[in-house]
């Protein structure tokens, strides 16, 4: 899937984008810094929500 068409990120993708640990991503999820859902026991983070959060924190 092309990145432009993507609607969600995985935890691993956020780790790579932000250059932080898995634990750091889980803390952000726990603090509800962006929208996410559980699908098949895995977190799926809204790309739109994350991108907006990232834009505010650059």
Secondary structure, 3 states (H helix, E strand, C coil): CCHHHCCEECHHHHHHHHCCCHHHHHHHHHCCCCCEEEECCEEEEEHHHHHHHHHHCC
